[in-house]
Amino acid sequence: MASVYIETFGCQMNEADSRYIAERAVAAGYEIESDPTLASVVVLNTCTVRDNAERRAYGRMAHFKALKVADPSLKLVVCGCLAEQDRDRMQTTAPYVDAVFGTSELIRLGDALAEWRSAFEDPTDEASELRALVQPLGGAADCITDSFSHLRSFVTVQRGCSYYCTFCIVPHVRGRFDHRPIGEILAEARRAVAAGTRELTLVGQTVNAYRDPAGAADFADLLEAVAALEGLERLTFLTSHPKDFTPKLAQTLARLPALNPRLHLPVQSGSNPILRRMNRKYTVEQYEEKITFFREHCPAWVVTTDLIVGFPGESEADFEATLALAQRMRFAQAFMFVYSPRRGTPAALWEQIPAEVGSERLRRLADVVNAGMRRIHDTRVGTTVRALVQGPSRKDPSKLAAKTLENITLVVPNPGIEPSRLIAQPWLEARVDGAHVWGLTGMLLGVAEHFDGPSEPVAPPTLDLIAI
Ligand code: SF4
């Protein structure tokens, strides 16, 4: 049987694109394979937002070359932002790659999969054996599908970004804003809900800048329309820009109970001179005012963010302003990075901060943010939460991992519930009894089919009974 393995790096946009590729592959008659050594087609969906992501993508390409040597019938496809940026370079550095598709060529990728399908018969035993000898190197990114992945769906509402932050490669590789018509978004969301999605995420690089190209609807209107879909359980969105975070949007969030109570609003820096150099189009004071207004309307929501340290020109005083902001804002989670120059962006040409200064600042910032996260997690101990299952915990498969509505990881011992039951009843009801920087631990009390439906109690793990 022909099969496709998809490996995804980077942001929610790539995640959404990989889902689209998987759908096109299945429609063309492929199976989705979780082991690249067994696949007919390997798709590497790349990211170039940081140097590390770029190096990893080239490393994975070199690794997949070994699979192609073992089985020349294998097709290796590279797509995503790195493909867009390095299309020409790849022809010389990775000539074994069969096809490269830029960020606006996903439909062509899907068409190519359909075209290639008839060329794949069941693999011969010899080819399978040879490829099985080539073990995947560590660090593989998430495979696009597993038994639980259909519980979450991503619907792209816009492509590209027109804001040109001086550190960001996105507008250069994905182009300017291209918003999808609201009718298309609603139709895709409806299909996802009908297929069993419990949590729908609207994704875009700057999702709250959305404007329906055919009408007057903005992002708040879009959220209202999606939240009203019959059968939708939970709704969330990623990623927002502070400039477009309007009072109307805050008021809309407060009114829609289907929304997960987590706002991700990247601030990037706590220093106005640095925000200006980043071309972020807001000041620290404006960001804080928006969050204050938002918290007045949505007091139960958590706020998460992105922070960059070591940006060109960042003085110790600028960095300390970021530290102070992180302390004041009580972020429930922050994705923190040392600035990494991206070819083709203005900031890459500026004088750079020494790497060791950036790393040291990151450590200091992480201490502050982690302490804040831990304090928030501590407040959840003793409560009962509902969280959407992700599957067996990667670290300990005897436990289940899930995400709360606030996107906090929850890990509980699995008292022996079969995957088929978890797929039918994916909402875990758990008592939280441990808080950590990374998330929560607890005891599973029950499982529910629907977020707001009744739960069925589950027996505690055998170990507990013995302890009693
Ligand atoms: S808003 Fe800035 S950081 Fe975000 S995608 Fe656009 S250019 Fe990049």
Residues whose N, C-alpha, C, O or C-beta is under 5 A from the ligand:
A	BS01	SF4	C161 Y163 Y164 C165 C168 V170 Q205 T206
